[in-house]
Amino acid sequence: MVAPFIPAFISVCGGITMMISLELFFTNDHLPELKNILLLLLFLSSILVVVLLGFILSKTARLKFSGDSLSQEIQKLTQQVHYFRDIADILLRSSVWAPGLKEYIDEEFSSLNYFLVKEFYKGRSKLALEYIEEKDRYGETEILYLETKALLLNDPSKSSVKGYMNPKEYDVRMLKKWTEHKVGMGWNHYFGFKYNQFKEELDIHRVYERHQERILKYAIQLDPIRYRGMGFSEELISKLGMHLSEEVLPQLLSLTSQSVRKVPKVITVAYILIVLLVMFGVIQPTITLLFGLHVVFGFISITVVVSIIFFLMLSIYPFVKREING
């Protein structure tokens, strides 16, 4: 049931052998037996079709149930990313940055984004190379500003975040970029163990008090246990960055990727078997019996249905084993 090639190959070989045997040893004396066999074949095929249809419906129901659970978890993580983006927006518009840094990046490098800088070695952006040659005017905090801006992007090829809006769902391409370049770890580093080194360039106390309260509110909504009792500080921003980079973004990428998977192979195989059974196990035997077609049509029906039964017998154990272990 998981499209194993060895059972399929054995079944086809067995079917060919049976077809040859029927052609060689069948005589007109066996014609009444052939009719009885076709009737039995018709009955067995109908049962197998019903069983396989039940299997497909059952599997589909299970996938829908797991899909609903997956969707709920994706919605939860998506809302968490919304909160992180709202925090990033507050930080971007605040005065936490060294005077002149925002104007320097937004005017001199308006077409540049964090991903182009991180992927400068690919040679896709001359502006990224210019930035790298000129960087460190503000004690390396320019890259942190670009990283914070990157969290507000909805398209990895864009650079402007003016009038940003939180989408209903995040595109896999965007999630991959954020995860690949560990967006959020900059907060963890610069507001964490590096903070003493960058106190002058990143003065957390320059954030307005009402904005500090909003960031605290978002943190509590993200995880009331983790951030309980914490005040607004560089430590809070550092923990938020680690939370985003190491947990929320990878989890959301993984679940979103799972949600766009194709129809499982086992359902495709079951559908193909149903089509073959209906064609060669139901329709063809019925027509052969009603219109007295040549015996070769009966042979084909017998061969196909018996091959399918062999295939099911040989592949059912690997399928059950995978279901139990999976």
Secondary structure by P-SEA (a helix, b strand, c coil): ccccaaaaaaaaaaaaaaaaaaaccccccaaaaaaaaaaaaaaaaaaaaaaaaaaaaaaaaaaaaaaaaaaaaaaaaaaaaaaaaaaaaaaaaccccccaaaaaaacccccccaaaaaaccccccaaaaaaaaaccccccaaaaaaaaaaaacccccccccccccccccccaaaaaaaaaacccccccccccccccccccccccccccaaaaaaaaaaaaaacccccccccccaaaaaaaaaaaaccaaaaaaaaaaaaaccccaaaaaaaaaaaaaaacccaaaaaaaaccccaaaaaaaaaaaaaaaaaaaacaaaaaaaaaac
